[in-house]
């Protein structure tokens, strides 16, 4: 028995020991408690890391929101997976910032936790499950002594509904609830009075007549207005004064509405999309106190002009914000097509091959119909108002550094037309060029003035060779026509530039100094000079203009001079014909002249005068003045002119006395004109495209440079940089050794991207300048904000970087009181056609337009004690607590309400 009892005792001891070894911690006995413990461990880890370490570790930046980061962790509970995310901001949360998270904006929190199921909807549809989730997170945060608010998304995802809770650290607890009405908003809640009563109902007795009682409620409001956009059904109304006008004016007003850039420099070539689609105006009322619903009704009828703050925000076009090369239509997009045609130009030797050659050359592009071709030629040759010889008015100061053509010249206009002709394909360019040359030859054969080209003046060698040739042809046509009309080549307009302005052509006849038949080709009297031997008054001769020369003619004469081994006297050889013509004309006008007289007139620097001055002929009594002159004047030829074998004296001795009317013309218009046409008709495709590329870039830049943009230093700087970039990249194009080099093509494509950026900036500046004519400083401030946002992306070939693809322009400009009327003018009153289609249901109208969004924050504050137990001790500190807060956002068709209540627990 003893042994039996002993054995039983041993067994009982073993059972007790086994039971002790399998002891369970009943504080985490259930799965729900283990779920809380896991949440608590993650929260403690996040708290210990802090926001700075979380940024270094695995925090992700929210692209859609400004300065908001998040970290997340996943859990499993009851066969379901959940994801808990901790959102935090590293800077202060600004009020009324549209880039904030919905929960930040709704409840005014800076950091928060969201737990949601990992499902397709991402929300908790079951109310008990939502409450259990929120309780688990609240307990975990309380165990960590963490003050983060926690939220759980509930209901349907489209409602953006949340429930939440926050431990305030003492005896206070805040509870959150947010929901949304997507349609059929009650009429009462469309007005401020009804929203006010909704907020009061959260803390006042239901039996109280709220309109008769006063509750101190704090109130803030932000109204968002958007400038009206007219659709195709909205016609522009003509002023009443125009009703009595002619039927022609009425008819013109009925047709399609005008575009914003109709009078812009580029409107002849394309219609650009307005980069500023409109403006959003934010009218903000600071925190005020409302005591009754009557105060809210009065505020609803108030004008937005009474708002404390106005902020203006431009609605930019997506093509401007998200730039992608080649999508928008403009000069840059067409220049890219021209670069492709330039790449293809080396595939054939003759222009005609792209029209009637092999299928590989002419089958890939479509040529516009003959009607389009005729319209282009008509604009180039027949619809020209006046040919402007001086193009400097439309040129940029750096434009001449690009070897192209002036923007209003014939070849520049041809290049601009070619950009839009047949999508700027090589075949379309070839067709247009062939017809262009035919039209030029017709002008030559019919002796018709070449439009858009000056018929006189010196050829500008800084332009491209085609432009120089067309200038030469215009001069030849003018000479040819004047010869056919029997006019002399030498006229008073072609007097040598050395002729002073203080002479009179009739002076000789009025004073008796010779007869007209003795002074052949005289242009006037040199009143301060006399001939050395005859002591007669010197006459200025009419001379021939120097023959115009293109750069290839200069090169030919230079090569010829070098081949003869007379390169040192090349300048004399080059001017020999002109010098002989001037000497013959001088001899005809001054029959008693000697070589020294010609030098005194033609090259005064080669006459060394010993006298301080030479007494001239007086207009009052010339004979008396002549008698007072010391004769001969003390002077001599320079060493250069007095040397033996001087070429000038040799030419003088050989030159016959002939006036310009009897001399052989220095320029043979028939020969030079045919040479120009031969050059144009046999020009190689690559040579044509090289000059077209340079001219098209220059003409397009000069066209955009005419855009009025006000006093914007950024545009001036960027335009100057664009011309410098074009000059450096295009200088390699017209080198004779250049083939279709891939490096040059790549540079040209990058130049197109740079051109696109500048073009879009100019369009933006032009749009703002037109909209803020009365307040230019406001337009300049908005442009500066856009420029600073856009500048980091310029020259990258794409709009925004890979890391900021969702970043939006959000800079707002504050509107001063003196500029508010200008903004009000942008909100044109709605027409009768618009009014019947839209029922106004909200107040605070701005020129008849209701806000597109209304945001309101109601709040109620109470002074409470920090003590957990009630106390009447006045020494205990008391604090002002926001016990109720309601955020309302929406319109007449969409309403979102978020309520936060602080209570004692």
C-alpha positions in Angstrom: 0.0 0.0 0.0 2.8 2.2 0.8 4.4 1.6 -2.6 1.2 2.1 -4.3 0.6 5.4 -2.6 4.1 6.4 -3.4 3.7 5.6 -7.0 0.5 7.6 -7.2 2.3 10.6 -5.7 5.0 10.3 -8.3 2.5 10.2 -11.1 0.7 13.3 -9.7 4.0 15.2 -9.5 4.8 14.3 -13.1 1.4 15.6 -14.2 1.9 18.8 -12.4 5.3 19.3 -14.0 3.9 18.5 -17.4 1.1 21.0 -16.9 3.6 23.7 -15.9 5.7 23.0 -19.0 2.7 23.6 -21.3 1.6 26.9 -19.7 0.0 29.3 -22.1 0.2 33.2 -22.0 -3.5 34.0 -21.8 -2.9 37.7 -22.7 -2.4 36.6 -26.3 -4.4 33.5 -26.2 -6.7 34.3 -29.2 -5.8 35.0 -32.8 -7.3 38.5 -32.5 -4.9 39.3 -29.6 -2.0 37.9 -31.6 -3.1 40.2 -34.5 -3.0 43.2 -32.1 0.4 42.2 -30.9 1.8 42.0 -34.5 0.4 45.5 -35.2 1.9 46.8 -32.0 5.3 45.4 -32.9 5.3 47.1 -36.3 4.1 50.4 -34.8 6.9 50.3 -32.2 9.4 49.8 -35.0 8.1 52.7 -37.0 8.1 54.9 -33.9 11.7 53.9 -33.0 12.9 54.6 -36.5 11.4 58.0 -36.8 10.6 59.8 -40.1 14.2 60.5 -41.0 15.3 56.9 -40.8 12.1 55.8 -42.6 13.0 58.0 -45.4 16.4 56.4 -45.7 15.0 52.9 -45.4 11.9 52.0 -47.4 9.6 55.0 -47.4 7.9 55.7 -50.7 7.0 59.1 -51.9 3.4 59.6 -53.1 3.6 61.0 -56.6 0.1 62.3 -56.6 0.5 64.2 -53.4 2.9 66.9 -52.3 5.6 66.0 -49.7 3.8 62.8 -48.5 5.5 59.5 -47.8 4.4 56.1 -46.7 5.6 52.8 -45.3 3.5 49.7 -45.2 3.4 46.2 -43.5 1.2 43.2 -44.2 -0.7 41.0 -41.7 -2.9 38.0 -41.8 -6.0 37.5 -39.6 -8.9 35.1 -39.8 -7.9 33.8 -43.2 -7.6 37.3 -44.6 -4.7 39.5 -45.6 -4.5 43.1 -44.5 -2.1 46.0 -45.3 -1.4 48.7 -42.8 0.2 51.9 -44.2 1.7 54.8 -42.2 1.5 58.2 -44.0 3.6 61.1 -42.9 4.7 64.5 -44.1 8.1 66.0 -43.4 6.9 69.6 -43.6 4.0 71.6 -42.3 0.7 70.8 -43.8 -0.6 73.9 -45.6 -4.3 74.9 -45.4 -6.5 74.5 -48.4 -3.7 72.7 -50.3 -5.3 70.6 -53.1 -2.2 68.3 -53.2 -2.9 66.9 -49.7 -4.3 63.5 -49.1 -8.1 63.2 -48.6 -7.7 62.4 -45.0 -5.3 65.3 -44.4 -7.7 67.7 -46.0 -10.8 66.2 -44.4 -9.6 66.0 -40.8 -6.6 68.3 -40.6 -4.1 65.6 -39.6 -0.5 65.5 -40.6 0.3 61.8 -40.2 -2.0 58.9 -39.9 -2.4 55.1 -40.3 -4.7 53.3 -42.7 -5.5 49.6 -42.5 -7.4 47.9 -45.3 -7.9 44.4 -46.7 -5.9 43.3 -49.6 -8.8 42.8 -51.9 -10.0 44.2 -55.3 -12.1 46.9 -53.6 -9.6 47.7 -50.9 -12.4 48.5 -48.4 -14.2 46.7 -45.6 -17.8 46.1 -46.6 -18.8 44.4 -43.3 -19.5 46.8 -40.5 -18.5 44.5 -37.6 -15.3 43.6 -39.4 -14.5 47.3 -39.8 -15.1 48.0 -36.1 -12.9 45.1 -35.1 -10.1 46.2 -37.3 -10.2 49.8 -36.0 -10.3 48.5 -32.4 -7.3 46.3 -33.0 -5.3 49.2 -34.4 -6.5 51.6 -31.6 -5.4 49.1 -28.9 -2.0 48.6 -30.5 -1.4 52.3 -30.8 -2.5 52.9 -27.2 -0.1 50.2 -26.0 2.7 52.1 -27.8 1.6 55.4 -26.4 1.3 56.6 -30.0 -1.0 59.5 -31.0 -1.4 58.6 -34.6 -5.0 58.7 -35.9 -6.1 55.4 -37.5 -8.6 54.9 -40.3 -10.4 52.1 -42.0 -12.0 52.5 -45.5 -15.6 51.3 -45.5 -18.6 50.9 -47.8 -18.2 51.3 -51.6 -14.9 52.6 -52.9 -16.6 55.4 -54.9 -18.0 56.9 -51.6 -14.5 57.4 -50.2 -15.9 56.6 -46.8 -13.7 56.2 -43.7 -14.1 55.5 -40.0 -11.3 56.4 -37.6 -10.1 57.0 -34.1 -7.3 58.8 -32.3 -6.0 58.7 -28.8 -5.3 62.3 -27.7 -2.9 61.3 -25.0 -5.0 62.3 -22.0 -8.7 61.7 -21.4 -9.8 62.7 -24.9 -10.5 60.6 -27.9 -11.3 61.8 -31.4 -13.5 59.8 -33.6 -13.7 60.3 -37.4 -16.3 59.5 -40.0 -16.4 60.5 -43.7 -18.8 59.8 -46.4 -19.9 61.0 -49.8 -23.2 61.6 -51.7 -22.5 61.1 -55.4 -25.9 62.2 -56.7 -29.2 63.7 -55.7 -27.8 66.0 -53.0 -30.6 67.3 -50.9 -31.5 70.9 -51.8 -31.0 72.0 -48.2 -27.4 70.8 -48.2 -26.7 72.8 -51.3 -26.8 76.0 -49.3 -24.7 77.3 -46.4 -27.7 77.6 -44.2 -28.5 73.9 -44.4 -24.8 72.9 -44.0 -24.6 75.0 -40.9 -27.7 73.4 -39.4 -26.3 70.0 -40.2 -23.1 70.8 -38.2 -25.1 72.2 -35.3 -27.3 69.1 -35.1 -24.2 67.1 -34.1 -24.0 68.8 -30.7 -27.3 70.6 -30.1 -30.7 69.1 -29.0 -32.9 68.1 -31.8 -35.9 69.9 -30.3 -34.2 73.3 -30.5 -35.1 75.7 -33.2 -31.6 76.4 -34.6 -32.7 79.6 -36.4 -33.7 81.2 -33.1 -30.7 80.1 -31.1 -27.1 81.3 -31.2 -24.2 78.9 -31.4 -20.7 80.1 -31.6 -19.4 78.3 -34.7 -16.1 79.0 -36.4 -16.3 79.0 -40.2 -13.8 79.0 -43.0 -14.6 78.7 -46.7 -12.8 78.3 -50.1 -14.6 78.7 -53.4 -13.1 77.6 -56.6 -14.2 79.3 -59.9 -13.1 78.4 -63.4 -13.2 80.8 -66.3 -15.9 79.7 -68.8 -15.0 77.7 -71.8 -17.3 78.2 -74.8 -18.3 75.1 -76.8 -19.3 75.0 -80.4 -22.9 75.8 -79.7 -22.0 79.1 -78.1 -21.8 81.8 -80.6 -20.0 85.1 -80.0 -22.5 87.9 -79.6 -21.8 90.9 -81.7 -22.2 94.3 -80.0 -25.5 96.1 -80.5 -23.8 98.9 -82.3 -22.9 96.5 -85.1 -26.5 95.7 -85.9 -26.9 98.8 -88.0 -23.8 97.9 -89.9 -23.5 96.6 -93.4 -24.7 93.1 -94.4 -21.1 92.2 -95.1 -20.1 92.8 -91.5 -23.0 90.9 -90.3 -22.2 88.0 -92.5 -18.6 87.9 -91.3 -19.7 87.8 -87.7 -22.0 84.8 -88.2 -19.3 82.5 -89.4 -17.0 80.4 -87.1 -15.6 81.9 -84.0 -12.2 83.4 -84.0 -9.1 81.7 -82.7 -7.0 83.1 -79.9 -4.0 83.5 -82.2 -5.6 84.9 -85.3 -3.4 88.0 -85.3 -0.2 86.3 -84.1 2.9 86.1 -86.4 2.6 82.3 -86.8 -1.1 82.3 -87.6 -0.3 82.3 -91.4 1.3 78.9 -91.0 -0.6 77.1 -88.3 -3.2 77.6 -85.5 -1.7 76.8 -82.2 -3.6 75.4 -79.2 -3.9 77.9 -76.5 -1.4 76.7 -73.8 -3.6 78.4 -71.1 -6.9 76.7 -71.2 -8.3 79.0 -68.6 -7.9 80.0 -65.0 -9.0 78.8 -61.6 -9.7 81.4 -59.0 -9.6 80.6 -55.4 -11.6 82.9 -53.1 -10.8 82.3 -49.5 -12.6 83.6 -46.4 -10.5 83.5 -43.3 -11.9 82.1 -40.0 -15.0 84.0 -39.0 -17.6 83.4 -36.3 -21.2 82.6 -37.2 -23.9 82.6 -34.5 -27.0 81.6 -36.5 -28.2 80.2 -39.8 -29.2 83.8 -40.8 -25.5 84.7 -40.8 -24.8 81.9 -43.2 -27.7 82.9 -45.5 -26.2 86.4 -45.6 -22.7 85.1 -46.3 -24.1 83.0 -49.2 -25.3 86.1 -50.9 -22.0 87.9 -50.5 -19.9 88.7 -53.5 -16.6 86.9 -53.9 -14.9 90.3 -54.1 -15.4 90.4 -50.3 -13.2 87.4 -49.8 -10.0 88.0 -47.8 -7.7 86.3 -50.3 -7.7 85.6 -54.0 -5.4 83.1 -55.6 -5.1 82.6 -59.4 -4.0 79.4 -60.9 -3.6 78.8 -64.7 -5.0 75.7 -66.3 -2.2 74.7 -68.6 -2.6 72.5 -71.7 -1.4 68.9 -71.4 0.8 69.5 -74.4 2.7 72.1 -72.5 3.0 70.3 -69.2 3.7 66.8 -70.5 5.9 67.7 -73.5 6.6 64.9 -75.9 8.6 65.6 -79.1 6.5 65.6 -82.3 3.0 65.4 -80.8 2.1 69.1 -81.1 1.9 70.8 -84.4 4.2 73.8 -84.8 7.4 75.0 -86.4 9.4 72.4 -84.4 7.3 69.4 -85.6 7.7 70.5 -89.3 11.4 71.1 -88.9 11.8 67.5 -87.8 10.1 66.4 -91.0 12.5 68.7 -93.0 15.5 67.0 -91.3 14.1 63.6 -92.4 13.9 65.0 -96.0 17.4 66.2 -95.7 18.6 62.7 -94.8 16.9 61.4 -97.9 18.2 64.1 -100.2 21.5 62.3 -100.8 19.8 59.4 -102.4 19.4 61.1 -105.8 21.6 63.5 -107.9 18.7 65.5 -109.5 15.6 67.0 -108.1 13.5 65.4 -110.8 14.4 61.9 -109.6 12.2 62.3 -106.6 9.2 63.1 -108.8 9.6 60.7 -111.7 12.4 58.4 -110.6 12.4 54.9 -109.0 9.6 53.8 -106.8 11.8 53.8 -103.7 12.2 57.6 -104.1 8.7 58.8 -104.9 6.2 56.2 -103.7 6.4 56.8 -99.9 5.0 60.3 -99.9 1.8 61.9 -101.2 1.9 65.2 -103.0 -0.9 67.7 -102.4 -3.4 68.3 -105.3 -2.7 71.0 -107.9 -5.1 73.4 -106.2 -2.9 73.5 -103.2 0.2 73.9 -105.3 -1.4 76.8 -107.2 -2.4 78.5 -103.9 1.1 78.3 -102.6 2.6 79.8 -105.8 -0.1 82.4 -105.8 0.9 83.5 -102.3 4.6 83.5 -103.2 4.5 85.4 -106.5 1.1 87.1 -107.0 -0.4 88.1 -103.7 2.5 90.3 -102.5 1.6 93.7 -101.2 5.0 95.5 -101.4 8.4 93.9 -101.5 10.3 95.1 -98.5 13.9 95.7 -99.2 14.7 96.3 -95.6 14.1 93.2 -93.5 15.8 94.4 -90.4 12.6 95.3 -88.7 11.5 91.7 -88.4 15.0 90.2 -87.8 16.6 89.4 -84.5 19.9 91.1 -83.8 21.6 87.7 -83.9 19.7 86.5 -87.0 22.5 87.3 -89.5 24.8 84.8 -87.8 22.7 82.1 -89.5 23.4 81.7 -93.2 19.8 81.6 -94.3 17.6 84.3 -95.8 15.6 87.2 -94.4 12.1 86.0 -93.2 10.1 88.1 -95.7 12.4 87.2 -98.7 11.2 84.9 -101.5 13.3 81.9 -100.6 12.5 82.2 -96.9 8.8 82.2 -97.7 9.3 79.2 -100.0 11.0 77.3 -97.1 8.1 78.1 -94.7 5.6 77.0 -97.3 7.6 73.8 -97.9 7.3 72.9 -94.2 3.6 72.5 -94.5 3.4 71.3 -98.2 2.7 67.6 -98.4 3.9 66.9 -94.8 7.3 68.2 -95.9 8.3 65.0 -97.6 11.2 65.0 -100.1 9.0 64.3 -103.0 6.6 67.2 -102.1 9.6 69.5 -101.7 10.9 68.4 -105.2 7.5 69.1 -106.8 7.3 72.5 -105.1 10.8 73.5 -106.1 10.4 72.6 -109.7 7.3 74.7 -110.0 9.0 77.5 -108.0 11.9 77.6 -110.5 9.4 77.6 -113.4 7.7 80.6 -111.9 11.0 82.4 -111.4 11.9 81.7 -115.1 8.5 83.1 -116.2 9.3 86.4 -114.3 12.7 86.5 -116.1 11.3 85.9 -119.5 8.4 88.3 -119.1 10.6 90.9 -117.4 8.3 90.9 -114.4 9.7 92.1 -111.1 10.7 89.2 -108.8 8.4 89.6 -105.7 9.8 89.8 -102.2 13.3 90.6 -103.5 15.0 94.1 -103.8 15.9 95.2 -107.3 18.9 97.2 -106.1 21.4 97.4 -103.4 24.4 95.3 -102.5 23.9 91.5 -102.3 24.1 90.3 -98.7 26.8 87.7 -98.6 25.8 86.6 -95.1 22.7 85.0 -96.6 22.5 81.6 -98.3 23.6 81.3 -101.9 20.1 80.7 -103.3 18.9 84.0 -101.7 22.0 85.8 -103.2 21.2 84.3 -106.7 17.5 85.5 -106.4 18.7 88.9 -105.5 21.1 88.9 -108.5 18.2 87.9 -110.7 15.9 90.6 -109.4 18.7 93.2 -110.2 19.1 91.7 -113.7 15.3 91.8 -114.4 15.2 95.4 -113.4 18.2 96.3 -115.6 16.7 94.3 -118.5 13.4 96.0 -118.2 14.9 99.5 -118.0 17.0 98.8 -121.1 13.9 97.6 -122.9 12.1 100.8 -121.9 15.0 102.9 -123.3 16.1 104.3 -120.0 19.7 105.1 -119.2 21.5 102.9 -116.7 23.0 105.9 -114.9 20.5 108.0 -113.0 20.8 110.5 -110.1 19.9 107.6 -107.9 23.2 105.8 -108.8 25.6 108.6 -108.0 28.8 107.4 -106.5 28.7 107.2 -102.7 31.7 109.6 -102.5 29.5 112.4 -103.8 28.7 114.9 -101.0 25.2 116.0 -100.3 25.8 119.8 -100.6 25.6 120.2 -104.3 22.9 121.2 -106.7 22.5 119.9 -110.3 21.2 123.3 -111.5 24.0 125.3 -109.9 26.2 125.3 -113.0 23.5 126.7 -115.3 22.4 129.4 -112.8 26.0 130.6 -112.3 27.4 130.3 -115.8 30.1 127.7 -115.1 29.8 125.9 -118.4 27.1 124.6 -120.6 25.2 121.4 -120.4 26.7 120.0 -123.6 30.2 120.6 -122.2 29.4 118.7 -119.0 28.3 115.3 -120.2 27.0 113.1 -117.4 27.4 115.8 -114.7 25.5 115.1 -111.5 26.2 118.4 -109.9 28.8 121.0 -108.9 31.5 120.4 -106.2 31.3 123.9 -104.8 34.4 123.6 -102.7 36.7 122.1 -105.4 38.1 123.3 -108.7 40.2 121.8 -111.4 43.9 122.3 -111.0 44.7 123.6 -114.5 41.6 125.3 -115.8 40.5 126.7 -112.4 37.0 125.7 -113.3 34.5 124.3 -110.8 34.7 120.6 -110.5 31.6 118.6 -111.4 30.7 115.2 -109.9 30.0 112.6 -112.6 27.1 110.2 -112.7 28.7 106.7 -112.4 27.6 103.2 -112.8 26.7 101.2 -109.8 29.2 98.5 -108.9 28.0 95.2 -110.4 26.4 92.9 -107.7 28.3 89.8 -107.0 27.4 86.6 -105.2 29.8 84.7 -103.1 30.5 82.1 -105.8 31.4 84.9 -108.2 33.9 86.3 -105.6 35.4 82.8 -105.2 35.8 82.4 -109.0 37.5 85.8 -109.4 39.7 85.0 -106.4 40.7 81.6 -107.9 41.4 83.3 -111.3 43.7 85.9 -109.7 45.6 83.3 -107.7 46.0 81.2 -110.9 47.6 84.2 -112.6 50.0 84.7 -109.7 48.9 88.3 -109.1 47.3 87.7 -105.7 48.9 90.9 -104.2 47.2 93.2 -106.7 43.9 91.3 -106.6 41.9 94.2 -105.2 43.1 96.4 -108.0 42.3 93.7 -110.6 38.9 93.3 -109.1 38.0 97.0 -109.3 39.7 97.7 -112.7 36.5 97.7 -114.7 34.7 99.9 -112.1 37.6 102.3 -111.9 37.9 102.7 -115.6 34.2 103.4 -115.8 34.5 106.1 -113.1 37.5 107.7 -114.8 35.6 107.9 -118.1 32.6 109.4 -116.5 34.8 111.9 -114.6 36.6 112.9 -117.8 33.3 113.4 -119.6 32.0 115.7 -116.8 35.3 117.6 -116.5 37.0 117.8 -119.9 40.0 119.8 -118.6 40.6 117.4 -115.7 44.0 115.8 -115.0 44.8 112.6 -113.0 45.4 114.6 -109.8 41.8 116.0 -110.0 40.4 112.5 -110.2 42.4 111.4 -107.2 41.2 114.5 -105.2 37.6 113.5 -105.9 37.8 109.7 -105.9 40.4 109.0 -103.3 41.0 112.1 -101.1 43.3 110.1 -98.8 45.8 109.8 -101.7 46.1 113.6 -102.0 48.3 115.3 -99.4 47.2 118.9 -99.1 49.7 121.3 -97.6 47.1 124.1 -97.1 44.9 124.3 -94.0 41.9 124.7 -96.3 41.1 125.3 -99.9 38.9 128.4 -100.5 35.9 127.4 -102.5 33.5 129.3 -104.8 31.0 131.5 -103.1 27.4 131.1 -104.1 26.9 134.9 -103.7 29.8 136.0 -105.9 31.8 133.1 -107.3 34.1 135.2 -109.6 35.3 137.3 -106.6 36.1 134.1 -104.6 38.0 132.5 -107.5 40.3 135.6 -107.7 41.1 135.2 -104.0 42.2 131.5 -104.3 45.9 130.9 -104.1 46.6 128.9 -107.3 47.8 126.2 -107.7 46.9 124.7 -104.3 49.8 123.4 -102.3 49.5 119.6 -102.4 50.8 116.4 -104.0 49.9 112.8 -104.7 50.6 110.2 -102.1 53.5 107.9 -102.4 51.2 105.1 -103.5 49.8 107.1 -106.4 53.0 108.9 -107.5 55.1 105.8 -108.0 56.4 104.7 -111.4 54.1 102.3 -113.2 51.1 103.1 -111.1 48.2 101.1 -112.4 45.7 103.9 -111.6 47.5 106.3 -113.9 47.8 103.7 -116.6 44.0 103.2 -116.5 43.5 107.0 -116.5 45.6 107.4 -119.6 43.6 104.6 -121.4 40.1 105.6 -120.3 38.2 107.6 -122.9 35.9 110.5 -121.8 32.5 108.8 -122.0 29.4 109.5 -119.9 27.6 106.5 -118.3 25.0 106.6 -121.0 27.6 105.7 -123.7 29.6 103.3 -121.6 29.4 99.5 -121.7 27.4 98.3 -118.8 29.4 96.8 -116.0 26.6 94.2 -115.5 25.3 92.2 -118.4 21.8 91.4 -117.2 21.1 88.8 -119.9 24.2 86.8 -119.2 24.1 86.9 -115.4 20.3 86.2 -115.4 20.7 83.1 -117.4 23.5 81.9 -115.2 21.3 82.3 -112.1 18.5 80.3 -113.8 21.0 77.6 -114.8 22.1 77.4 -111.2 18.6 77.0 -109.9 17.6 74.4 -112.5 20.6 72.2 -111.9 20.9 72.5 -108.2 21.5 69.2 -106.4 18.9 68.0 -103.9 21.3 67.9 -101.0 22.6 71.4 -101.7 19.0 72.6 -101.9 18.0 70.9 -98.6 21.2 72.2 -96.8 20.1 75.8 -97.6 16.5 75.1 -96.8 17.3 73.7 -93.4 19.3 76.8 -92.4 16.7 79.2 -93.9 13.7 77.4 -92.4 15.2 77.5 -88.9 16.1 81.2 -89.2 12.7 82.2 -90.8 10.8 80.2 -88.2 12.8 81.8 -85.3 12.4 85.3 -86.8 8.6 84.7 -87.1 8.3 83.7 -83.5 10.5 86.6 -82.5 7.9 89.1 -83.7 5.5 87.8 -81.0 4.5 90.5 -78.5 5.2 89.1 -75.1 5.7 92.2 -73.0 8.7 92.8 -70.8 9.8 89.2 -70.2 13.5 88.9 -69.7 13.3 85.1 -69.7 12.0 85.1 -73.3 14.7 87.6 -74.4 17.4 85.4 -72.8 16.1 82.1 -74.2 15.7 83.6 -77.7 19.2 84.9 -77.7 20.4 81.5 -76.7 18.4 79.8 -79.4 20.0 81.9 -82.1 23.4 81.2 -80.7 22.7 77.5 -80.7 21.3 77.5 -84.2 24.3 79.4 -85.5 26.8 76.9 -83.9 24.9 73.8 -85.2 24.0 75.0 -88.7 27.4 76.3 -89.7 28.5 72.8 -90.5 25.6 72.2 -92.9 26.8 74.2 -95.9 30.4 73.0 -95.9 31.1 71.5 -99.3 32.6 68.4 -97.7 29.6 67.5 -95.7 27.7 64.4 -96.6 24.7 63.0 -94.7 26.8 62.7 -91.5 24.9 61.0 -88.7 26.5 63.3 -86.1 25.1 66.3 -87.9 21.7 64.8 -88.2 21.7 64.0 -84.5 22.6 67.6 -83.7 19.8 68.8 -85.9 17.3 66.6 -84.2 18.5 67.9 -80.8 18.2 71.4 -82.2 14.5 70.7 -83.1 13.9 69.7 -79.4 15.4 72.9 -78.2 13.4 74.9 -80.7 10.2 73.2 -79.5 10.8 74.2 -75.9 11.4 77.8 -76.9 8.4 77.8 -79.2 6.1 76.6 -76.4 7.5 79.2 -74.0 6.8 81.9 -76.5 3.2 80.6 -77.1 2.7 80.6 -73.3 4.1 84.1 -73.0 1.9 85.4 -75.8 -1.2 83.8 -74.3 -0.6 85.4 -70.9 0.3 88.7 -72.5 -3.0 88.9 -74.3 -5.0 87.9 -71.3 -3.3 90.4 -68.9 -3.0 93.5 -71.0 -4.4 95.7 -68.2 -2.3 94.0 -65.5 0.9 93.0 -67.2 2.7 92.5 -63.9 0.3 89.7 -62.9 0.8 88.0 -66.3 4.6 88.3 -65.9 4.4 86.8 -62.4 2.4 83.8 -63.6 4.8 83.3 -66.5 7.7 83.3 -64.1 6.1 80.6 -62.0 5.5 78.5 -65.2 9.0 79.2 -66.4 10.6 78.0 -63.2 8.5 74.9 -63.3 9.3 74.2 -66.9 13.0 75.2 -67.0 14.5 72.0 -65.5 13.0 70.0 -68.3 14.2 72.1 -71.2 16.6 70.5 -73.5 15.9 66.9 -72.3 13.8 66.0 -75.3 10.9 65.1 -73.1 8.5 66.8 -70.8 9.1 65.7 -67.3 11.6 63.4 -65.8 11.0 59.7 -65.1 10.7 60.4 -61.4 8.2 63.2 -61.7 5.9 62.0 -64.3 2.8 62.8 -62.2 4.1 66.1 -60.9 1.7 68.9 -61.7 2.1 72.7 -61.8 0.5 73.9 -58.7 1.9 77.4 -58.1 -0.8 80.0 -57.3 -0.4 83.7 -57.7 -2.0 86.0 -55.2 -4.3 88.7 -56.7 -4.2 92.1 -55.2 -7.3 94.2 -54.7 -6.4 96.5 -57.7 -6.2 93.5 -60.0 -9.4 91.8 -59.0 -11.6 93.7 -61.6 -9.3 92.4 -64.3 -9.9 88.8 -63.2 -13.7 89.4 -62.9 -13.6 90.5 -66.6 -12.4 87.1 -67.5 -15.7 85.7 -66.3 -18.0 86.9 -69.0 -21.7 86.8 -68.1 -23.4 83.7 -69.5 -25.5 84.1 -72.6 -29.1 83.2 -72.9 -28.1 80.0 -74.7 -26.0 79.0 -71.7 -28.4 80.0 -68.9 -31.2 77.7 -69.8 -28.9 74.7 -69.9 -27.6 75.2 -66.4 -29.7 75.7 -63.2 -27.9 77.7 -60.6 -28.2 76.0 -57.2 -25.4 77.5 -55.2 -24.7 81.1 -54.0 -21.7 83.4 -54.2 -22.0 84.0 -57.9 -19.2 85.7 -59.8 -20.6 87.5 -62.8 -23.4 84.9 -63.0 -21.0 81.9 -62.6 -21.3 79.7 -59.5 -18.2 78.0 -58.1 -17.2 74.6 -59.4 -16.1 73.6 -56.0 -17.0 74.7 -52.5 -15.0 73.7 -49.4 -16.0 74.6 -45.9 -14.6 73.9 -42.5 -17.0 74.2 -39.5 -15.5 73.9 -36.0 -16.6 74.3 -32.4 -14.2 74.9 -29.5 -14.7 74.2 -25.8 -12.5 74.9 -22.8 -12.1 71.7 -20.8 -9.9 70.6 -17.9 -7.0 68.3 -18.4 -7.8 66.4 -15.2 -9.5 63.0 -15.5 -11.7 63.7 -12.5 -14.1 66.6 -12.3 -12.7 69.4 -10.1 -13.7 72.9 -9.2 -10.1 74.0 -8.5 -9.5 77.0 -10.7 -5.8 76.5 -10.5 -6.0 73.4 -12.6 -5.0 74.3 -16.1 -7.7 74.4 -18.8 -7.2 74.3 -22.5 -9.2 75.1 -25.7 -10.1 71.9 -27.5 -11.7 71.6 -30.9 -14.5 69.4 -29.9 -16.3 69.3 -33.3 -15.0 69.7 -36.8 -16.8 69.2 -40.0 -15.3 69.4 -43.5 -17.6 69.8 -46.4 -16.5 69.6 -50.0 -18.6 69.4 -53.2 -21.0 71.0 -55.5 -24.7 70.7 -56.2 -24.3 67.2 -57.6 -21.6 65.9 -55.3 -21.1 66.3 -51.6 -18.5 64.9 -49.3 -18.7 65.4 -45.5 -16.1 64.5 -42.9 -16.8 64.8 -39.2 -14.4 64.7 -36.3 -15.7 64.6 -32.7 -13.6 64.9 -29.5 -15.0 63.3 -26.4 -14.2 62.1 -22.9 -13.5 58.5 -22.4 
